[in-house]
Amino acid sequence: MDDSSSKGAAKSVLSHAKKSIKKKLYHLTGWDSELGPPEPDPELFALINYQPWNIEDRQRYNDKAVYRHVQENPRSVQVEYEFRNANGRGLIRSFPLNRIIALGASMRTVETVYNAHPPAMVATTEFKSTPLHAACSYAASLDVIEFILQHNPDAIRQTTKHVFLPIHNACQATIPQSTTLPVMQRLVQAFPESLSRIHKLGETPLKMVQRNPHSRPEIVEYLEHETANHLTAAKSSSVASSSSSSSDQFTSSTTEYSVKTV
């Protein structure tokens, strides 16, 4: 084979490899392989660039307009946008799914945005926040919580940069309301061990709801009951495990003694 043939073969292999990598990238990101990477959509950004922690901004959010826009322009939600951070310092990048959930989007809008770009459901921000963290931070409805858990069940165990589980966010929610009992029950049912987990500042979910002046009385009562039961069960399990270990050690030493005396 002459040099020109070798170079031609090498170029062919390289071209095939590039196409294969590009195809895999499109598959992982959910992009349309014919249209290429999506670009930020100024019109969508204008519709969702509101601060979910600001009551007036939440009232400005037009869910119907977002729903219609995403139906007509599904690629607009396939790229991350920069939004103002909740602490007021700098910007944070996230997919529109996080922002519309935080703004209180309807179930049909959440589902439409998800269907347009499923990878956003498992994506995290630079603070390791997930769509479930966003939902719990702003007291999303039970159907939205269920939808997120259905499509990303592992999200219930994921922690943020500050070691917040979704239940921690739910316990401190105040805007637009505090977390409802059905939502809290669902979070506990999905991950009972979360009741004893602490965040970076050392607080358990129970401690957080007790400190939150907007917590519903039934939430406080529920977490007090469930936390006590969880800790009792954990203690009983630990004692049983310790007893079993001691018994095994005794049996082992007795067997060893018997062998030595035979």
ZIVENHU-V120570 format. One record per helix or strand of 2 or more residues. SS is the DSSP state (h for helix, s for strand). FROM is the first residue (numbers start at 1). LEN is the number of residues. If there is no record, write none. Layout:
ss=SS from=FROM len=LEN
ss=SS from=FROM len=LEN
This chain:
ss=h from=3 len=27
ss=h from=42 len=7
ss=h from=55 len=6
ss=h from=63 len=10
ss=h from=74 len=4
ss=s from=80 len=5
ss=s from=91 len=5
ss=h from=96 len=7
ss=h from=107 len=10
ss=h from=118 len=4
ss=h from=131 len=7
ss=h from=142 len=10
ss=h from=153 len=5
ss=h from=166 len=7
ss=h from=181 len=10
ss=h from=192 len=5
ss=h from=205 len=7
ss=h from=217 len=45
